[in-house]
Amino acid sequence: MIPFLDLKTINTVERDELIIAFTKVLDSGWYIQGKFLKDFESEFAEYCGSKNCIGVANGLDALTLTLRAWREMGRLSDGDEVIVPANTYIASILAITENRLIPVLVEPDGSTYNLSESGILSALTSKTKVILPVHLYGKISPMHEIMAIANEYNLLVLEDCAQAHGAILDGVRAGAWGHAGGFSFYPGKNLGALGDGGAVVTDDLELSNMIRQLGNYGSAKKYVNDIKGVNSRLDELQAAFLSIKLKRLDLDNNARREVALQYCNMIKNRHIKILPSEDINHVYHLFVIRTPFRDRLAEYLLKQGINTLIHYPVPPHKQKAYSEFRNLNLPLTELIHQEVLSLPISPVMNSSEVNLVIKACNSFEIFD
């Protein structure tokens, strides 16, 4: 059986180093907000090309706390609008509504699944204050165009980089384009911890300090709480693990690209309508195909010993949690969610596994 993502094998590659890191943290006797977190924050900020990095508890908090920080700084207020792609994972929307802001769900570009310049412009109103581009599946959004719009209309830009660790556009990494970038280190991410974790990168020192304060109970000085904060901190152990894994991130992303290139060039099936584009800057967190026969193809591949997943079966505006958006007219988003299927992809897939996936996809047929 070919797993969708073999985390055990992925982590076995660095097992000895991870055990050493664990031992160092254990023996230090300091498990929250210590040296290992400071080291990782410095390393990840440098990697992304940003001046500041703030470790938080998870990717959702990275987005939520950034928006909350802008509220505390007087940049946002209740009812302000945030433009966001309609086909994103629900976390992007949750971060907006948690801050009493209004998500404006925009149809994505049909080939990249990311926001487009025309889509953003069509959604602008006098209440628009933030653009939240999501670098979905690992492909960076059209950030030149997005930043030009943001600059023209004095908008904030928060990049959702949960699937795009290391993605590059014209020499600039994901997270370093906007005013801030939020990352998730969920175990299955390209840069994944051995538990939950997240981070924000930004060049804005005031924003950095506010996010750090919010994530530490609203305290910048111990036992002094100037604002109402939360507990959202990346712990020492996960930070130590992430420092180890960061060293291999570019190598792992290249391995993903090699798998993706083979898929792109060798999957030839008339029922598979859309394959991802070949892109040296895409980090292929997911390799997502589209087919009108999604469920039947998934069942067929499973019978061939290949696990697949659907990212995501139900769009946010059709979730019960967001019933207020259920009447929105978003036909492309709904079609995407009906047709997408994610094939196995990881830095530890071997050529035999890749060839089996390709062969199985190409042998799929509809007879009725």
PyMOL commands that set and color helices and strands:
alter all, ss='L'
color gray80, all
select helices_A, chain A and resi 7-12+15-28+35-48+59-72+90-98+117-123+136-138+143-153+205-214+236-246+249-266+294-303+316-318+320-325+331-339+351-363
alter helices_A, ss='H'
color red, helices_A
select strands_A, chain A and resi 52-56+81-85+102-106+128-131+156-160+168-169+172-173+180-184+198-202+219-221+224-225+287-290+340-343
alter strands_A, ss='S'
color yellow, strands_A
deselect
rebuild
show_as cartoon
